[in-house]
Amino acid sequence: MSEVPSRSEVWQTFRGINLTPYHQSKNNLTYIPWSRAWASAMDAFGDHLSIKWHGMTDKDGVTLDHIRYADGTATVCCSAWFGGEKYAECSLAVMDYRNAAVENPSAVDFQNTRQRCQTKLLAMLGLGLYLWENNGEWDDNMTKYGATETPKKAKAKAKKKAKAPAPEESYEEAERIALDKPEDPVAVREKLSSICKTLYAADWEADEILQDRIRTSVKSNDVAEMTALITMLGDVLPAALTLHKDS
């Protein structure tokens, strides 16, 4: 068996994979089928990558692979492990096509959300992350953090060109740093605050449970939880802005 890849190696490899030929569209949104994302991940790191699902124990002592809330809504959560070490974790609310939380979700709702959550988890490691950047389009320049060039060389090349980074690159840079070294709690908190303000300006408001999660994570400087919230709210943002624009 080959040596376990580092976080940086996983990031660089996944960032260099162009999944454009497998794009599909639904409700005016472009996405990658979960099966294709998983196949690409297995092709690259099948000997080392494993996915674990996290949940809760209900009042009857039954262990669930999801988290249920008092209002009947639910969240799924999974993590990616390489050689016994957790590289990333992702949570996703069970939502309908409007990105609204589903009350008392069915087994089908959970299954669909698990597939979406797993695909999003792989994106947090770099696979297909461009769908959340650059208007969802592949850019050959993204290989500057891919398998063909190291981040150090790419940074030197970008500096030589003296070209200011596009706004869409800020999220990419944040994700790269997250995998290379511990995140700055202040920077993560500011990003979470910025997304919340943008959503509020678009007349979108989190429910009480989500508001409590946000407050608790900020108060405790929980970088992992704030990062998970940023990712989750990032999924809501495009739909919220579209609805606000159309209203």
N, C-alpha and C positions, 0 to 999 in steps of 0.2 A: 504493500500500500504506500502511496506517495506521502510526502510530508504534508502536515496540516497547513493550509494557507493562512497567512496573517490577514487581519482585517483590511490592511492596505492592499494586499494582493487580490482579495475578493472584490474590493471596491474598484480597483483598476480594471480587473477582468470584466466585471459586470457592466461597468460604464462604457466599455468598448464594444458591447453587443448591440447591434442595430436590429430592432424588432419590427421596423416599419412594414416589412412584407406581411406581417401577421396582424396588423391593425384591423379592428372592427369598429363599427359605429352603432350607437344606440342612443336615442333621445338626444341627438346632436352632440354626443360625447364620444370621444375616441378612447378605446381601451384595448388591452391585450388579453386574449383568452387565458384563463388561469392555467390551462393545460400546456400552452405554449411557453408561458413563463416558467412553469415547473420543469418542463423538458429542457429548456435552456440552462436552468440552474443545475440540473442533474448532469447534463452533458459537461458542464464546467467543473463541478465539485461533487459529483455523485458519491464518491468514496468518503466524504467527510460531512456533508450537510445533512442535518436532521431538523425537523420541526416539532416543537412541543406546544401543546395547547394548555391554557391555564383557565381556571374557573373558580368555583366556590362550592361549599357544602351547604345544602339547604337545611331547613328546619327539621326535616325528617332524617337528616344524616346522609342524604344521597349526594355523592360527588358529581358535580355538573362540569361540563367542559365550556361553560360560559358564565357570565355574571348577570343575574336578574336584579332589577331595581323595584322599589315599592310601587312605582307607577305602571308596572307591567312591561316596561321596555327592557332591553338587554344589550349586552356588549360581549363580543368575543375577543380573545387575546391569544396571540401566539408568539413564539420566539424562535430565532434561528441559532442553531448550535453547530460549531465546528470543532471537532476533536474534544468534546466535553466542555467547551467554553461558549458562553452566550455572546453572540456578536450583535444582535439587535432584537428588539421587542416591539410589537405593534398591536394596537387595540382598535377595534372598529365597531361602531354601534350598528345594530340591526336596523336597516333603513329601507324605505320604499324607493320608488323611482324618482321621488321628489327630494330625496335625501332627508326625509322626515323619519324620526324614530317610529318603529312599528310596535304597537302595544300587543302583548301576548303573541309573539311571533310563532309561526309554525315551524315544523321540522325543515320544510323547504326553505323558509326564510333564513334559518340558521345555516343550512348547508351552503346557500348562495353567499351568505356573508362570510363564512369561513374561507371560501375560495377567493373572495375579494380581499380578505384580510391577509391571506397568505401571499397573494400577488403583491399587495402593498408592502408587506414585510420584505419581500425580495427587492422591491423598489428602494426601500430604505438602505439596502446594501448596494444599490447602484443599478440594478437590472430594470430597465424601462423607466428610470426616474425622469428621463427627458419628457415624459408625458405630463409631468407637473411643471415643466419649464418650457421656455421658448415656444409658447403657444402650442405645446404638445407635439412639436415637430422635431424630427431627428436633425442634428447639426453635426456635420463631420468634424467640426472643431471640438466636439465633446470628447473625442478620442484623446484630447490632451490630458484627461484623467483616466484614460482607458488602458488597455493592455499594451498598446504600441509605444506609449511614452510615459515616463514617470512624472508625478506631480512636480518634482523639482525642476526637470528639464522643461516641462510645459510652462511653468511659472517664468523661467528665464526667457523663453521664447516670447511669451506675452509681454514681458517688460521691454524686450528689444523692439517689438512692434509699437510700443507706447500707445496702445489702444485701450481706451477706458472700457471696463467690463459693462456689458448690458445689464439692465435691471434684473432680467430673468436669471442671471448667473449668481445672484446673491444666495439663493436657496441651495444651489449646487455647491457653492463654496462652504456654506454652513454644514452641509452633509459630509463633505470631504473632511473637514476639520473634526467633525464628530467621530469619525472613524480613526483618525490619526492620533488624537489626543483628547483628554477630558474637556468637555464643553465649559465655557464660562457661564456660570449661573446668571450673571447680570445680562449677558447678551441673549441668552435663551428667554429670560423673563421679558426683556424688551420686545423680542420677536413675538412672543405669545400675546403681549399687550397690544402690539400693532395689529395682529390679526383680529383680536377681539374688537378693537376700535373700528376696523374696516367693516366687520360684520354688523356692528351696532349701527354704523352709518348707513348700512344697506337695509336697516329695519329688521335685522335678524337678531333674535335674543335666545340665549341658551336657557334650558330649563333649570330648575332649582338644583337638581342633582349635579348637572354639569357645572353650574356656577360654583357649587361647593367644591367640586374637584379642582377647578381653576384656582379658587381662593386658597385652598389647602396646599396645593403644589407651590404656589408663589410664596406663601407664608413660610413654608418649610424649605424653600430653595431646592425642591426635588427636581433635579435636572431631567431624570428619566421620565417622570410623570409629565413635566412641562413639554418635553419633546414629543411624547405620545399625544398630548393635547394639540400641539401645533400641527402634527400630521393629520389628526382627525378633523380639526377645524379647517385645515387646508383643503380637505375634500369637500367641505360644505361651501367654502368661499366662492368657487365659480358659479354654482347654482344660485347662491344668494345674490351675487352681483347681477346675474342675468335677470332674476325675478325683479330686483330693484329697478333695473334699467327698463324693463317692460311695463312696470306699474305706473 
